[in-house]
Amino acid sequence: WVVQKDTQGPYAEASSIKDDVVRSVRGMPGVAQAANVTYFTMQVQGAGGSDTRAMVVGIESGQSGEPGYLVAGRQITRGHYEAVADVKTGFAVGDRIAIRRNDYTVVGLTRRMVSSNGDPMVFIPIKDAQQAQFLKDNESIVNDRNRLAANPAVNRPGQSGVLRAVESIQTSSHRINAVLVRVKDGHE
């Protein structure tokens, strides 16, 4: 794990770091693989409106963190709107599930992938997970935009591009909870 300084990691307490930290970690001697990951627990809505408490895991496809063994279906191959779920969720391959504002198609099932609390895991692409975990509600977005528009340092006459750039930075998320690291043989 690489986590926020002075934290115990995403299972024990909150950890939030920038997603570009992974590039620095990949360049360290002895690192075989490094991948961004997010974790958050929520009610995932399944078919018919039923809710299932699950730990949603944002992963980079083909990297550390994705489920190692599937009992049905396939791994996530697309950058958006696909999910792999533990069988304890009750979801099946082909089911449509809702995570925050987006719908996902379950493309694979795994077994024994649960959080430290015993909640079944649902894996989704990292970019989708970043949006879902750090998503602001509409009222917060409107309030932030109004504050920025009223700030003369950001909203200068004739330079509307500055305001748009700052708004874009504030509404997109480049945060993760941890970087998973696999070291090369013979390294610690």
Backbone bond lengths (Angstrom), bond angles and torsions (degrees), N, CA, C in turn:
res aa  C-N    CA-C-N  psi(-1)  N-CA   C-N-CA  omega(-1)  CA-C   N-CA-C  phi
1 W - - - 1.449 - - 1.523 110.55 -
2 V 1.289 115.59 141.73 1.456 122.49 161.76 1.523 104.23 -121.68
3 V 1.326 115.33 121.66 1.466 120.33 -175.40 1.524 109.81 -131.79
4 Q 1.311 114.93 176.65 1.456 121.52 177.31 1.525 110.13 -57.46
5 K 1.323 115.72 138.86 1.461 121.41 -179.46 1.536 110.54 -53.55
6 D 1.321 114.99 139.30 1.468 123.51 177.15 1.525 113.57 63.76
7 T 1.338 117.15 27.34 1.468 120.48 172.26 1.524 108.53 -121.94
8 Q 1.313 115.61 164.12 1.458 122.14 -178.10 1.526 112.78 -94.63
9 G 1.312 117.04 0.11 1.460 119.93 179.44 1.506 112.37 107.66
10 P 1.329 116.37 168.35 1.465 121.01 -170.05 1.527 115.39 -67.23
11 Y 1.331 118.91 -20.36 1.470 119.10 177.13 1.517 111.60 -82.05
12 A 1.324 117.88 -34.82 1.462 121.36 -175.55 1.529 112.45 -87.98
13 E 1.331 117.31 -36.74 1.460 121.25 -179.57 1.521 108.95 -160.50
14 A 1.309 116.04 170.03 1.461 120.61 -177.32 1.524 110.91 -63.74
15 S 1.316 115.42 139.61 1.458 123.18 175.77 1.519 106.89 -139.50
16 S 1.315 117.05 132.43 1.459 121.29 -179.83 1.521 108.78 -142.73
17 I 1.336 115.95 119.21 1.460 121.38 178.06 1.527 108.44 -134.89
18 K 1.311 116.28 164.52 1.467 121.77 178.33 1.532 109.82 -71.28
19 D 1.341 115.80 144.68 1.460 118.97 -176.45 1.520 114.04 -74.51
20 D 1.339 118.49 -8.57 1.459 119.04 177.68 1.531 113.05 -86.04
21 V 1.333 117.65 -3.91 1.466 121.62 175.85 1.525 110.49 -59.39
22 V 1.330 116.79 -29.90 1.460 121.39 -177.63 1.529 112.01 -57.31
23 R 1.327 117.77 -33.05 1.474 120.26 -179.83 1.526 111.05 -65.81
24 S 1.320 116.95 -40.06 1.469 120.24 177.48 1.519 110.82 -65.49
25 V 1.318 116.84 -40.93 1.462 121.00 -179.17 1.526 110.13 -65.30
26 R 1.332 117.27 -42.24 1.470 120.68 -179.91 1.528 111.61 -61.00
27 G 1.318 117.84 -27.86 1.457 121.76 -178.86 1.515 114.69 -84.84
28 M 1.331 118.20 -2.26 1.464 121.01 -178.78 1.527 111.15 -78.63
29 P 1.345 116.96 143.96 1.465 119.83 177.14 1.536 110.76 -59.56
30 G 1.315 116.21 137.48 1.460 121.09 176.61 1.512 114.80 88.63
31 V 1.330 119.20 -3.56 1.460 121.40 179.87 1.526 109.20 -88.68
32 A 1.331 116.54 119.58 1.461 121.80 178.22 1.522 110.82 -86.15
33 Q 1.341 116.33 -37.63 1.457 120.78 -177.67 1.524 108.74 -157.40
34 A 1.328 116.32 144.24 1.467 121.98 175.37 1.520 108.06 -142.73
35 A 1.331 116.72 138.75 1.461 121.09 -177.17 1.522 110.67 -145.85
36 N 1.321 115.49 142.31 1.458 121.66 175.72 1.523 109.96 -72.31
37 V 1.332 115.54 149.11 1.463 120.79 177.77 1.525 109.17 -150.35
38 T 1.329 115.34 146.93 1.467 121.40 172.11 1.522 108.23 -126.99
39 Y 1.316 115.58 151.06 1.466 122.34 177.48 1.516 108.55 -137.18
40 F 1.328 117.43 131.65 1.461 120.30 170.45 1.520 109.10 -156.36
41 T 1.314 116.01 145.49 1.453 122.10 -178.96 1.517 109.45 -99.30
42 M 1.319 115.64 135.18 1.463 120.35 179.83 1.527 110.03 -158.41
43 Q 1.317 115.80 173.29 1.450 122.02 172.66 1.526 107.47 -87.05
44 V 1.326 117.24 117.49 1.459 122.55 177.65 1.519 107.40 -96.83
45 Q 1.326 115.91 129.06 1.458 119.70 -177.08 1.520 110.49 -90.09
46 G 1.325 114.71 124.85 1.459 121.05 179.30 1.505 111.63 -99.85
47 A 1.323 115.34 -169.08 1.457 121.78 179.42 1.524 110.60 -58.91
48 G 1.299 116.08 141.03 1.455 121.05 178.79 1.519 113.83 75.23
49 G 1.320 117.71 9.09 1.461 120.83 176.34 1.511 115.12 83.92
50 S 1.344 117.69 6.39 1.462 119.39 179.38 1.524 109.83 -74.58
51 D 1.331 116.27 140.60 1.457 121.41 -179.87 1.520 110.59 -102.71
52 T 1.330 115.49 141.14 1.457 122.71 176.32 1.511 107.99 -127.95
53 R 1.329 116.70 124.95 1.461 120.27 175.46 1.529 107.65 -71.48
54 A 1.332 115.88 126.81 1.469 120.08 -177.67 1.513 110.21 -147.65
55 M 1.321 115.32 156.68 1.453 120.10 169.57 1.524 106.21 -92.34
56 V 1.330 116.31 118.15 1.455 121.69 178.18 1.527 107.37 -89.23
57 V 1.322 115.80 128.02 1.458 122.41 -176.62 1.522 108.68 -117.54
58 G 1.320 116.23 121.75 1.456 120.91 175.00 1.512 109.33 -90.64
59 I 1.336 117.15 124.34 1.464 121.56 -175.85 1.524 111.37 -128.07
60 E 1.321 114.33 158.58 1.459 121.45 169.78 1.517 106.49 -94.39
61 S 1.314 116.96 120.83 1.460 121.99 -177.33 1.521 111.06 -56.47
62 G 1.336 115.79 133.61 1.456 121.99 178.10 1.517 114.47 79.81
63 Q 1.319 118.17 8.36 1.465 122.48 -177.00 1.532 109.93 -117.15
64 S 1.320 115.64 178.16 1.466 121.15 173.09 1.522 108.29 -56.80
65 G 1.315 115.39 143.07 1.455 120.17 177.02 1.503 114.18 107.81
66 E 1.337 117.64 -23.49 1.457 117.61 177.96 1.523 108.63 -79.07
67 P 1.341 117.63 153.14 1.460 119.22 -178.60 1.524 110.86 -60.32
68 G 1.319 116.09 134.13 1.450 121.14 -174.92 1.514 114.74 -80.07
69 Y 1.320 117.09 -19.56 1.455 119.60 -175.08 1.525 109.06 -140.98
70 L 1.317 116.12 128.09 1.462 121.18 177.32 1.519 110.20 -109.34
71 V 1.330 116.99 141.83 1.459 121.41 175.96 1.523 110.92 -97.43
72 A 1.339 116.85 -13.11 1.469 121.73 177.44 1.525 108.86 -160.93
73 G 1.324 115.64 152.39 1.458 120.59 175.00 1.519 113.00 75.23
74 R 1.346 114.79 -146.65 1.459 121.43 -174.45 1.525 110.21 -141.48
75 Q 1.330 114.82 172.36 1.458 121.09 175.09 1.532 109.76 -75.02
76 I 1.318 116.43 167.28 1.458 122.72 174.41 1.527 108.40 -67.44
77 T 1.319 116.98 128.82 1.460 121.08 178.84 1.519 112.27 -120.78
78 R 1.313 117.63 -16.69 1.463 121.16 -179.18 1.521 109.77 -102.01
79 G 1.314 115.61 157.00 1.455 121.50 -177.55 1.516 114.88 -75.16
80 H 1.327 117.46 -13.35 1.466 120.53 -177.50 1.532 111.34 -147.64
81 Y 1.329 114.83 150.20 1.468 125.36 164.70 1.518 116.07 65.90
82 E 1.339 118.16 24.74 1.454 122.26 170.90 1.525 108.67 -119.26
83 A 1.341 115.88 152.27 1.462 120.55 -179.64 1.522 110.72 -142.30
84 V 1.336 114.23 149.77 1.462 122.31 168.64 1.521 105.09 -118.15
85 A 1.322 116.91 129.74 1.466 121.01 -174.82 1.518 111.38 -123.54
86 D 1.322 115.96 148.77 1.457 120.65 172.36 1.526 108.07 -71.27
87 V 1.330 116.45 146.15 1.466 120.92 -178.03 1.527 112.06 -60.34
88 K 1.353 118.34 -25.02 1.472 121.18 179.58 1.528 112.69 -65.55
89 T 1.340 117.92 -14.70 1.464 119.77 176.60 1.522 110.98 -70.79
90 G 1.338 116.45 -23.62 1.454 120.67 -175.01 1.520 112.91 86.42
91 F 1.333 117.87 -0.14 1.458 121.77 178.69 1.523 109.71 -79.40
92 A 1.342 115.35 156.61 1.455 121.88 178.27 1.527 109.39 -124.89
93 V 1.320 116.24 158.38 1.459 120.26 175.71 1.528 108.41 -57.22
94 G 1.320 115.63 131.31 1.464 121.75 -178.31 1.516 113.80 97.76
95 D 1.332 117.87 -16.57 1.476 120.69 178.17 1.518 110.36 -63.57
96 R 1.327 115.37 149.42 1.463 122.41 172.51 1.527 106.76 -102.97
97 I 1.342 115.90 127.34 1.458 120.94 179.14 1.527 108.79 -124.54
98 A 1.323 116.37 155.32 1.466 121.52 -179.48 1.519 109.95 -112.33
99 I 1.328 114.92 127.00 1.457 122.46 174.08 1.522 106.11 -124.33
100 R 1.332 115.47 112.59 1.464 122.15 -173.22 1.529 109.31 54.65
101 R 1.328 117.07 -122.22 1.474 120.61 -173.76 1.521 113.81 -91.45
102 N 1.327 118.84 -2.31 1.464 120.73 -173.94 1.518 112.38 -117.22
103 D 1.335 114.91 152.48 1.461 122.29 175.11 1.529 108.64 -101.38
104 Y 1.330 115.24 143.77 1.457 122.36 -178.68 1.520 108.94 -127.95
105 T 1.327 115.71 148.04 1.458 121.49 173.72 1.519 107.93 -100.17
106 V 1.322 116.34 127.41 1.467 120.65 176.54 1.527 107.20 -74.47
107 V 1.346 116.20 117.14 1.466 121.16 -177.71 1.524 112.55 -106.64
108 G 1.352 116.44 -11.77 1.453 119.78 -179.67 1.518 111.39 -155.70
109 L 1.329 114.97 157.96 1.464 122.00 177.69 1.519 109.23 -126.67
110 T 1.306 115.24 143.18 1.449 121.63 176.98 1.528 108.21 -128.12
111 R 1.307 116.82 172.74 1.467 121.52 -179.09 1.529 108.92 -132.80
112 R 1.331 115.17 145.18 1.471 123.19 178.27 1.525 113.16 64.28
113 M 1.313 117.63 31.03 1.454 122.18 174.65 1.532 106.33 -108.46
114 V 1.330 115.01 91.12 1.456 121.36 -177.49 1.519 109.63 -129.19
115 S 1.326 115.21 157.93 1.462 120.77 178.20 1.522 109.65 -75.44
116 S 1.320 115.87 175.59 1.468 119.99 177.24 1.523 111.43 -63.98
117 N 1.323 117.53 -18.95 1.471 121.92 176.72 1.526 112.31 -90.34
118 G 1.336 116.68 -2.97 1.460 120.20 -179.01 1.514 114.11 90.17
119 D 1.343 117.82 3.15 1.463 120.26 178.23 1.526 109.14 -74.37
120 P 1.338 118.06 135.72 1.461 119.77 177.42 1.531 110.45 -65.63
121 M 1.331 116.19 149.47 1.462 120.86 -178.14 1.524 111.29 -96.34
122 V 1.331 114.58 147.00 1.458 123.48 171.48 1.520 106.04 -125.27
123 F 1.329 116.92 121.02 1.460 122.78 -177.77 1.523 109.55 -97.84
124 I 1.336 116.47 133.27 1.462 122.07 177.00 1.534 108.16 -136.34
125 P 1.338 118.00 164.03 1.472 119.52 178.37 1.533 112.14 -59.21
126 I 1.327 115.97 145.20 1.461 122.37 -174.33 1.531 112.40 -56.00
127 K 1.322 118.95 -42.99 1.472 121.09 -177.85 1.526 110.64 -63.90
128 D 1.323 117.25 -39.96 1.466 120.50 176.58 1.521 110.80 -64.46
129 A 1.333 116.22 -40.89 1.463 120.56 -178.96 1.522 111.23 -66.76
130 Q 1.336 117.00 -39.41 1.467 119.56 177.59 1.514 110.10 -60.72
131 Q 1.319 116.72 -43.85 1.464 120.16 179.54 1.524 110.27 -63.77
132 A 1.323 116.90 -44.61 1.465 120.40 -177.22 1.525 112.25 -67.18
133 Q 1.332 116.49 -44.26 1.463 119.39 -175.82 1.523 112.51 -70.09
134 F 1.291 116.81 -40.60 1.459 120.35 -173.31 1.522 112.16 -104.79
135 L 1.333 116.95 16.15 1.456 123.43 -178.31 1.526 111.51 -64.37
136 K 1.312 115.25 130.21 1.461 120.23 174.38 1.524 108.59 -90.62
137 D 1.317 116.15 148.90 1.453 119.20 175.83 1.537 108.74 -74.98
138 N 1.328 116.03 161.86 1.462 121.07 -175.36 1.526 112.89 -57.91
139 E 1.318 117.27 -39.57 1.462 120.69 -179.65 1.537 111.12 -62.64
140 S 1.321 116.81 -41.45 1.466 120.33 178.03 1.524 111.56 -64.36
141 I 1.328 116.57 -40.38 1.461 120.49 178.75 1.524 110.48 -62.51
142 V 1.319 116.99 -46.53 1.475 121.19 179.63 1.528 110.25 -62.19
143 N 1.330 117.23 -44.39 1.468 120.48 179.66 1.530 111.37 -62.87
144 D 1.334 117.33 -42.57 1.465 120.76 177.74 1.522 111.27 -62.42
145 R 1.324 117.05 -42.52 1.466 120.43 178.79 1.524 111.15 -63.05
146 N 1.316 116.64 -41.15 1.472 120.16 179.03 1.522 111.02 -64.68
147 R 1.333 117.48 -40.86 1.474 120.47 177.95 1.525 110.93 -62.88
148 L 1.328 116.13 -43.27 1.460 119.63 179.24 1.528 111.50 -64.53
149 A 1.326 116.80 -43.26 1.466 120.66 -179.35 1.526 111.21 -62.74
150 A 1.332 116.66 -30.22 1.475 120.82 -179.92 1.522 112.36 -84.46
151 N 1.330 117.84 -7.03 1.460 121.69 -177.71 1.535 109.35 -91.22
152 P 1.350 118.10 111.20 1.469 120.42 -176.94 1.528 113.63 -65.77
153 A 1.327 118.89 -20.19 1.462 120.92 178.30 1.528 111.33 -73.11
154 V 1.337 116.69 -26.18 1.457 121.87 -178.56 1.531 111.38 -101.47
155 N 1.319 116.58 -35.65 1.461 121.61 -175.48 1.526 110.04 -109.53
156 R 1.320 116.33 74.53 1.466 122.30 -178.64 1.524 110.10 -85.39
157 P 1.319 117.31 142.39 1.470 119.68 177.35 1.530 111.10 -57.44
158 G 1.329 115.50 132.57 1.457 120.98 178.34 1.516 114.83 79.97
159 Q 1.335 118.03 1.13 1.473 121.46 -179.69 1.533 110.51 -129.92
160 S 1.321 115.38 56.52 1.469 120.13 -177.27 1.523 112.59 -65.89
161 G 1.328 117.38 -19.30 1.461 120.42 179.07 1.515 112.97 -63.04
162 V 1.334 117.00 -31.67 1.466 120.63 178.87 1.525 109.42 -64.88
163 L 1.328 116.55 -47.10 1.465 121.03 179.61 1.531 110.39 -59.90
164 R 1.329 117.62 -46.02 1.475 120.79 -179.71 1.526 111.36 -63.17
165 A 1.327 117.40 -39.30 1.462 120.94 179.64 1.519 111.67 -64.76
166 V 1.318 117.52 -43.80 1.465 121.39 179.56 1.521 110.09 -66.34
167 E 1.329 117.50 -40.86 1.473 120.61 177.26 1.527 110.68 -60.78
168 S 1.321 116.37 -41.50 1.469 120.75 179.52 1.521 111.25 -62.31
169 I 1.314 116.67 -42.96 1.465 120.89 179.04 1.524 110.77 -62.10
170 Q 1.322 116.08 -39.95 1.467 119.57 -176.85 1.516 113.49 -74.48
171 T 1.326 118.28 -25.88 1.466 119.09 -177.44 1.521 112.80 -94.73
172 S 1.331 118.88 -12.93 1.460 120.38 176.03 1.522 108.30 -100.47
173 S 1.317 115.40 151.88 1.451 119.09 -178.09 1.521 110.94 -112.77
174 H 1.302 114.78 130.83 1.456 121.23 174.90 1.525 109.10 -123.46
175 R 1.334 115.74 35.02 1.456 122.30 179.92 1.520 109.46 -107.54
176 I 1.315 114.91 150.20 1.467 122.67 173.50 1.519 107.16 -137.37
177 N 1.328 117.18 173.97 1.458 120.78 177.60 1.519 112.49 -95.98
178 A 1.338 116.45 -30.59 1.467 119.13 -177.20 1.518 110.07 -164.59
179 V 1.324 114.81 163.10 1.462 122.18 168.84 1.526 105.81 -112.12
180 L 1.325 116.32 124.09 1.459 120.94 175.94 1.518 107.73 -85.62
181 V 1.323 116.45 134.17 1.462 120.43 -175.96 1.524 109.77 -125.19
182 R 1.324 115.07 132.65 1.459 121.75 171.91 1.527 105.74 -112.98
183 V 1.338 115.89 125.07 1.466 119.53 -177.59 1.526 110.62 -94.43
184 K 1.327 115.72 156.19 1.456 121.80 177.86 1.533 109.12 -73.27
185 D 1.305 115.98 154.11 1.464 120.62 175.74 1.531 110.05 -54.05
186 G 1.324 116.80 137.27 1.451 121.68 177.96 1.522 113.81 86.97
187 H 1.321 118.31 1.38 1.476 121.78 178.95 1.526 109.71 -117.72
188 E 1.318 115.02 156.40 1.469 119.99 175.83 1.512 109.30 -115.54
